[in-house]
Amino acid sequence: MTGCSFLHRRYNSQMEIARERFLDDTRTYHLSVGLRSRTTAAHSLLSALTDDEKAQVSAAIVSALDEVERILRQHMVPPK
């Protein structure tokens, strides 16, 4: 399993904290779970987080992604 993190990535002037993961080595199964601001107020809220708080949000997203992966793995087709 491989993955990467995009903390503080701006997307069309929005704030996003996201985690991405490949479920296999072939990169066939690629997932992304994130938190993205949709309003100015939400952007300000996310932007105001400390580095430690951003890391906590990222860890919460990783936990959610772990649960999603657990569910999806039951339905994955093995690579040929």
C-alpha positions in Angstrom: 0.0 0.0 0.0 1.4 3.4 -0.9 0.1 6.8 -0.2 0.8 10.5 -0.1 -0.5 13.6 1.6 -1.4 17.0 0.4 -1.7 19.3 3.3 -2.6 23.0 2.6 -3.1 22.4 -1.1 -5.0 25.2 -2.7 -7.6 24.3 -5.2 -9.4 27.1 -6.9 -8.7 29.4 -3.9 -10.0 26.7 -1.6 -8.3 25.0 1.3 -7.9 21.2 1.2 -6.5 18.7 3.6 -6.5 15.3 1.8 -5.0 11.9 1.9 -4.5 9.6 -1.1 -3.9 5.9 -1.2 -3.2 3.2 -3.7 -4.7 -0.1 -2.6 -2.4 -2.2 -4.7 1.0 -2.0 -6.4 -0.5 -1.7 -9.8 -2.1 1.6 -9.0 -5.4 0.3 -10.3 -7.2 1.2 -7.1 -6.5 4.8 -6.2 -8.6 6.6 -3.5 -8.6 10.1 -2.2 -10.4 11.3 0.9 -10.3 15.0 1.8 -11.7 18.0 3.5 -12.1 21.0 1.2 -13.4 24.4 2.1 -16.5 25.5 0.1 -17.0 29.0 1.5 -14.8 31.8 2.6 -15.6 31.2 6.3 -14.7 27.5 5.9 -11.4 28.5 4.2 -10.6 30.9 7.0 -11.4 28.2 9.6 -9.1 25.6 7.9 -6.4 28.1 7.2 -6.3 29.2 10.9 -5.5 25.7 12.1 -2.0 25.2 13.6 0.3 22.7 12.1 -0.5 20.3 14.9 -4.2 20.7 14.3 -3.8 20.2 10.6 -1.9 17.0 11.4 -4.7 15.9 13.7 -7.3 16.5 10.9 -5.0 14.5 8.5 -4.8 11.7 11.0 -8.6 11.6 11.3 -8.9 11.4 7.5 -6.4 8.5 7.5 -8.6 6.7 10.0 -11.6 7.2 7.8 -9.7 6.0 4.8 -8.6 2.9 6.7 -12.2 2.1 7.3 -13.2 2.7 3.7 -10.3 0.5 2.6 -11.4 -2.3 4.9 -14.9 -2.3 3.3 -13.6 -2.0 -0.3 -11.0 -4.8 0.0 -13.8 -7.3 0.3 -14.8 -6.4 -3.3 -11.5 -5.9 -5.0 -10.7 -8.1 -8.0 -7.2 -9.5 -7.7 -4.8 -8.3 -10.4 -4.1 -10.7 -13.2 
